[in-house]
Amino acid sequence: MSPVDNPILWQTEMERVLLGFSGGIDSCTSVQRLQNMGYQPIALTIDTIGDASMLALAREKALALGIEWHAYDAREAFKRDVIDYFCSEYALGHTPAPCTRCNSLIKWRILASVADALGIEQIATGHYFNVVECGGLYYVAKGVDADKDQSYYLWGLDQDILRRAITPMGNAIKSDVKRAFEDKRESMGICFLHGAPYAEFLCSYGVKMTEGEIVTSDGVVCGCHNGIARYTIGQRRGVGIPEGMCVVGIDAERNSLIVGTKSMLHYHRLVVSGCNAVNESELLTASDITIKIRGIGRNPQLPVSVERCAEGYVVTTVDSAYAPAVGQPLVFYRDNLVIGGGIVVGFN
């Protein structure tokens, strides 16, 4: 009989690991995979938005799986560091990525803190990614399932977190995971929106939607928008956008949208700030670095060069970056390893 089959041995001999646990199919599968790896998973459900039904479901699932369960109230920190940031960025005409911020500032930090309080060294989540150690440094690495890989959202994790991280879903294939569950429902999109459109949520949080001018790149007024926070770079449909044109710029100071053709959205020089690099020397000297500026969609395929600048780094691309937006993450890769990342603050 293995320790997994024997609850008494399981409680005394297996190393404990604190698992971020929502009760969904990925976190439930993570429990089984961790047990098969020889660990004793302890579940932690982080309450970020006051979702009582989610907490009840997570507790029910944890009990059904026979594992210890804890909850942590992170609503105040989540509102301050994620929701307020999300709203203020859109009000400035930027395109934020709240999930990357949540992972680096909320979820993994809380996991580590609670693990410390419980005397647990290892931490884990149901994310589809891996961690690779190389020369004493730890790298986020792509998950085996290319369609589900979440490495792009985890570039902000620091070495102390990665050193402790276990990745039970790193070699999992999502279609296989879903096939094992009768109830295949899972969370989609940005959790705090509750399925509401961005604009509706932003209005509910007091972001003003003031009408303003839509102008061409040479300053000709060609329409009227109904609030810059309703628009993003590259958008081709929406109130006032002329047919055949798209948003190529957002001027929050003048409360105006700038429109042009798709050909105007190709850039070869991007400025990145707020960076986290595993090894800066590697970032500045490697000749095989590629970048990703969106989780899904077109990204430059050819290697880039990276140089230091006052804001952080300048990234020069041969293969153009299409429709980058201020506020988006830019993530640096070498093959399947994330070697750093930051936030786009400019491009030309």
KAQUIJO-V145846 format. One record per pair of residues at least 24 apart in sequence whose ideal C-beta (glycine too) atoms are under 6 Angstrom apart, sorted by the first residue. I is the first residue (numbers start at 1). J is the second residue. Records with the same first field share a line. If there is no record, write none. Layout:
I = J / J
This chain:
4 = 35
10 = 40
14 = 39 / 40
15 = 39
16 = 40 / 42 / 120
17 = 41 / 122 / 124 / 166
18 = 42 / 44 / 111 / 115 / 120 / 123
19 = 43 / 124
20 = 44 / 111 / 125
21 = 45 / 58
22 = 58
23 = 57 / 58 / 61
24 = 186
25 = 181 / 186
26 = 126
27 = 126
28 = 61
29 = 177
30 = 126 / 168 / 169
31 = 65
33 = 168
34 = 168
41 = 67
42 = 68
43 = 67 / 69
44 = 70 / 114
45 = 71
46 = 72 / 74 / 110
47 = 73
48 = 74 / 78
49 = 192
50 = 75
72 = 110 / 114
74 = 106 / 110
78 = 106
81 = 105
83 = 192
87 = 202 / 205 / 207
89 = 327
90 = 202 / 229
91 = 207 / 229
92 = 252
93 = 228 / 250 / 252
94 = 326 / 327
95 = 232 / 325 / 327 / 328
96 = 327
97 = 329
98 = 190
99 = 153
100 = 153 / 329
103 = 153 / 154
104 = 156
108 = 157 / 161
122 = 164 / 166
123 = 164 / 165
124 = 166 / 168
126 = 169
128 = 169
129 = 154 / 167
130 = 167 / 170
131 = 162 / 165 / 167
137 = 278 / 279
138 = 162 / 163
139 = 278 / 337
140 = 338
141 = 336 / 337
142 = 336
143 = 170
144 = 171
145 = 173 / 174
148 = 174
151 = 338
152 = 292 / 295 / 331
155 = 331 / 338 / 341
156 = 276
199 = 230
202 = 229
210 = 255
212 = 255 / 256
213 = 256
214 = 240 / 257 / 259
215 = 256 / 258
217 = 258 / 260
225 = 257
231 = 257
233 = 323 / 325
234 = 265 / 323
265 = 322 / 323
266 = 320 / 322
267 = 321 / 324 / 347
268 = 317 / 320
269 = 316 / 348
270 = 315 / 324 / 344 / 347
271 = 311 / 314 / 345 / 346
272 = 312 / 313 / 330 / 342
273 = 311 / 312 / 342 / 343 / 345
274 = 342 / 343
275 = 312 / 342
276 = 341
277 = 340
278 = 339
282 = 339
283 = 339 / 340
286 = 334
288 = 334
289 = 332 / 334
290 = 333
291 = 330 / 332
292 = 331
293 = 321 / 324 / 328 / 330
298 = 322
311 = 345
312 = 342
